[in-house]
Amino acid sequence: MKRHANMPNYKKIDYRGFIFVVHKEYGMLLLHCTRKPKKGPHYQLPGGHIDTFEFEYAAETLGPSAEENDILLEACKMGAARELYEETGIDVRGQLDRVHPAPLKSKHGSNSNLSTSSNHNFGLTCMLKNKCYFTLNADDDDFEFPLRAKHQGLLVHPDDMNGSHLTLKISDEHSGFIFENDPRKTIDRIQKHSGGTGSVALRMTMQEFWGGDEGGEGSLESSDKNEHGASSLSSHGVEAAAFDNDGESRDLLPPPPRKKVGHFSSCFQNCC
């Protein structure tokens, strides 16, 4: 097959895609990883490496006039959906219209914190350090699996009681999963995953929501407890970090005003 004139340079750049999966009642899906001794037990976002066939299929589907960033975005969306299926059993590969780019850059202009020489694709608002981040609003139906899978004993429940009736087909690289409804705790939990980039991406996505009009639709006043009895804010902010060219982290954004904080579902239904 003839190579597309605007094909992204995926042979030299390790593009990856990740999904912020948010259940409208229970919060963000986090996968528990205990099988990487160097990092120790930690939580991860579903996602991973974008394969060659996904770039080729995206280029073929979009046609010869497609721009590089269009191909890159479509390939990363396909790859992230595939990784989500492989790691959890949640299958949106045929429903990619539900998978939305996470708004890491301001709607009102590019974010200067992303404009470094290590970020090759300034046109993609969902990309940070060659990683594309997407959002998916999920409900109970996404956690329903055929009876055959249930009989084979492949399904696992969350590690705690939050959403305990839901099940996933967890891959071998993970040992379990939880839902986290506290944005700051989630940012902290995924700090060890993928060099901390996911924490930065989530912080920037949430900041888009926190920076909206006070009292607007979907925003919630700060409170000590959410509807499930969990704290809606940790007692202190989790500082985000950007990355210099040498890979070292540096402070990125100040903590957002606490009165802007709401549930993940409120954010993602309004800012994504």
DAZI-V182830 format. One record per backbone hydrogen bond with DSSP energy under -1.0 kcal/mol. CO is the residue of the C=O (numbers start at 1). NH is the residue of the N-H. Records with the same first field share a line. If there is no record, write none. Layout:
CO->NH ; NH
This chain:
4->7
8->10
9->12 ; 13
13->15
15->50
16->132
17->48
18->134
19->21
20->136
21->29
22->138
23->27
27->23
28->180
30->178
31->44
32->175
33->42
36->39 ; 40
42->33
44->31
46->19
48->17
51->55
52->56
53->57
54->58
55->59
56->60
57->61
58->62
59->63
63->66
67->71
68->72
69->73
70->74
71->75
72->76
73->77
74->78
75->79
76->80
77->81
78->82
79->83
80->84
81->85
82->86
83->87
84->88
85->89
87->171
88->169
92->95
95->98
96->99
100->135
102->104
106->109
111->114
114->116
116->119
121->124
124->127
125->104
126->133
128->131
130->16
131->128
132->18
133->102
134->20
135->100
136->22
138->24
139->142
140->143
141->144
146->150
147->151
148->152
149->154
150->153
156->168
161->164
163->166
168->156 ; 170
171->174
176->32
177->159
178->30
180->28
182->186
183->187
184->188
185->189
186->190
188->191
189->43
190->193
193->196
194->197
196->200
197->201
198->202
199->203
200->204
201->205
202->206
203->207
204->208
206->210
207->211
209->212
213->216
216->219
226->229
230->226
240->252
242->250
244->247
248->244
250->242
257->260
258->261
263->267
264->268
265->269
267->270 ; 271
